[in-house]
Amino acid sequence: MLTLGLIGYGTVARGIVSAFPPDSIGWIALLRDGASPALPANVRAVTRLDMLIGARPKAVMEAAGQEAVASYVPAILEAGIPTVIASIGALCDPALADRIATIRRKGGARAVLPAGALGGLDYLRAIAALPDARVRYTSRKPPSAWQAELATLGLSAEHEELMLFEGTPDEATRAYPKNLNAAFAVALAAGVGKVTVRVIADPKATGNTHEIEAESAAGTASFRFTNAPAPDNPKTSALTALSLVAALGELLDVEGLR
């Protein structure tokens, strides 16, 4: 049985585990002290990083948020364990991004940055070198996905769409660390300085919608992805787990682990 690691066990991690045959993979899940989620028989919980590394999983999937990337991923890569990073917004911290890049250059394990709930990133990477390239990314979700944020602001988007945020990818990632990893995926592809991010609560939205508009000397392009929300978390697209499963499967193939 192949041993794989997880950091966290929330909505995304559950989707990842359920996508693989339970009799073919044993999972080691690193959880914070006090966490007690219901775990299937093929998932074993540990509460210390050294226990996860000591289990020598063939690869690790991070699905616990930006703080988890900073706290755990560098050491896992240094231990030679390939890692898929779901919370790529953590890389808006230049010190962390440089540290991970340095580890990889010095022979550390591969770090995979999946597309998550998006597509079209290959186009953005292609135009990134053009000095006139400009990209606008818009996250458009139903008001139910932003209940806490709307309540804090004393606002309602019951009848008309409401823009909650407009700014840079760094600002967006820090303002919404659990919800705008997609924005930083766009920024990594196109270049941070070329991207503007908007967050909109839209009562007409039928799902979690990602809109990308790009202009450059190469032409114009627009992408729109309307993703069904995860069943138990309206802020997360169900596609996110599917994207991570695909990234993990590709990593296992590249590493010759299956």
ABEGO torsion letter per residue (X at the ends): XBBBBBBEBBAAAAAAAAABBAAABBBBBBBBBGBBBBBBAABBBBABAAAAAAAGBABBBBAAEAAAAAAAAAAAAAAGBBBBBABAAAAABAAAAAAAAAAAAAGBBBBBBBAEABBGAAAAAAAAABAABBBBBBBBBBAAAAAAAAAAAGBBAAABBBBABBEBAAAAAAABAAAAAAAAAAAAAAEAAABBBBBBBBAABABBBBBBBBBBAAEBBBBBBBBBBBAABAABBAAAAAAAAAAAAAAAAAAGAX
